[in-house]
Amino acid sequence: MLWPLGGVLPSENEEEEENQDDDEENGDDGEENGDDEESQNNNDDNDDNDDNNQENNEGGNDQPFTLQPGINSDGLQYLWSFSECQGDSTAEMISHKTSLALSGGGEWMVGRWGCGRRISYNGAENFQVNLTPALSGSNFSFAFQYKGDDDYSHPYFVFRNTAENISLRFEIFATMFSFSGFPGLDGRYNANGYMDKAWHQGVLVWNAAGGYWAIYIDGQEMFFQNFSGLGPDFDNLQIGAYAGVIVLDEVSLWNRALSQEEIIALANAHQPFNPQVSREAPPNLTLLHSWNFNEASGHIAHDSVGNINWDLPAGALVYDGLDGKALSFPPIGSVYNLEIPAINTNNFSASWWWQNNAVLPYSGRLHLDFNQGEEKLTSLALDNWQQRLWTERNGEFFQEGHEFLPGDNLWHHLALVYDDYRYRWQLFVDGQLKIDLESLPLPTGAKIDNLSFRSSVNDYKIDNFKLWQGSLSADKVEEEYSTLP
């Protein structure tokens, strides 16, 4: 709802009558237009993201990685981009170029770009910082990326002058906003807060010199209020949640008032602010190890690429593989360990062929662990009924049904892909992408130096196991699937 200029609020009765008149006048057409406009905005956003993804993925991940170009904004004074993804501190990127302790609790989550900060209704989970230098009570702007998990998500934002105990507070609900301390508005007012599990950009402009303050969501003006006078300087910012869960990213402050044209341009750019934390380009896709298990005799599986011989128990190599022999896993408790030269966890992939060897409708269950020493970094468990991925940072974060893996006794090609730069895990079955999920990155500096294969419930076989440094592209996975031994 846009309030009239001049700072005079309608009475409650006038407000109700105005809302009723608007509802009667707009009727269903207003709802349809709103839905169409929101759908168009979402489609435009998706088109932009698709263009970016196509550009970044052109030629597969063998090509040099290009970071988002980012936005240079005049007068940007504070920026928290939460790029650390771990620990109890985060670096303010402009005024304080050292890591500052995070006040309150909260958890790391995947953000709009890179990592973000999760804040829930738990009173200990909040983001609070002292601002030195303080924000001017004459002019300042505040921008933030946020994602609400559901209709119950209810974040609050507070600017304080701690010496004079003066504050500005606004809260965002799914269907309303609340204001306290703002001239001209006090209480709750109907408006869409977009708690819809999608990312949105919020902007507050405080322009005492120009005689107004305003709030925008995704470049759209939600509230505009004229007032006269100056506010105090604000030396503290707190962001929390009274209900539900929100994720924050790109918390930004200026000591000037952004224009409406700038705000619209920022919303349409779909880019983070500069400066950004730079990283080395991800490694080119390189096949490190390959075992086809087609040894004529004995129990040593030879690595045709990395020359790592795999000493297996007697009887582990059996005929009836995809092409010749395969590696067989008897039911329940079989464990085959493999030590390898340490590889980085920034980007890696594994591919193999898998066959259920149990009598249907039963299924063998594969457990594949990627370890550093005795520490398990990632574990994939799968059979015809469930596929589960566990990581040290996320715990178990997907569990899917048998529709992702056919319930039969045929050979199927599987590929597990980890892209640390895009915070993605992908699972391909027979060349088709079945699962594509975001997750926090594995611990910085972690390296994989051994693998562990286990079985449970019933038996299965694998063949042509390959380990890659780098992220397999969809085209490369399809090529691996289509090129039979």
C-alpha angles and dihedrals in degrees: 000000000000114000121219119259118260101057097259113138121213116239119258091258092048090049092051092047091049092051091048092049091049091049093050093046096046098036116161092335090069091053092047092049090048091050092047092049093047091047091050091049091050091048092050090050091050091048090054091048091048090052091050092047092048091050094047093045098043108133091008125273091306086089121086112275116246119204120219105280090231132204127279107210122189114240096011101158106173130029130173111183097166092223094154093080090195143045134043100286140058131200122244100220104211120023096026111031093186130081114272124201114258112240115225127002130293135132137250116256137169106279136202088276116014114326131352140186124262117216123183138180089273103115092225092059108085141118112237129168137171111232115224110199094034124232113261116250087217099062136354140142131210125197130179140168114229140175122194117206097212146340090289094061108117117172126182131205123201131186114193140191096206096193095055096030092234122144145177114213132181130173131198122215128177091260106015148030128227127208134194126176093010115126113247099012129067126162133015127330130184116253137128111270093184100228090167105126090261129110118260135176119231123195131187117193118194109189108168091160089056093041102243148079126205142181125214133188116199090343094307117122108237101170133012123180132177119215140157130229136045129279126221122263113271119225102173135053124191128182121185143139132249092193141005125003133294131182119217130205137165099018103190137180133190130188089222138060114264114224121238089247091056092048093052091047091051091050092049095045096068089203136124121243123260138275097062130180106258124218135191114267112267116261121271112256107272129175105227104174138012129181120183095174093221096135113154092221144348130041102277115109110206123220107223093197111030098027093232109148113211113216105210132184117268111275095022093114111069138170123249092069125146088273114001115322130008137191109263126206115201115214123284124002105014109144125185115185125198127190116206136175107277115271128193119256096215090099127356140148139193129198133184146148118255134193129187106230098185127101109265136284084032122078139201116239123224121208113191116182126191107204144182105210106308093337116102111220101175136002130191120196120183145161135149091289108039141019117196131181121196126186132180092242100041106028112213105346107167134035119171137180132252093273087085094058118036115246098232142093097256127115115265130188117231131188127184114197128189119192109186093183095058095032092237138143117194132187120197124193118194091344095309124114106240104165128028114170137162121234142164112274122261115263114296111262095013116147132194112231102159141027129210124202118194138173132211138174097007140001132273141166134230130198139185097017114191132184122201137191105222135030119294112231120225089253091053092049090051089050091052091049095046095046104076118196 
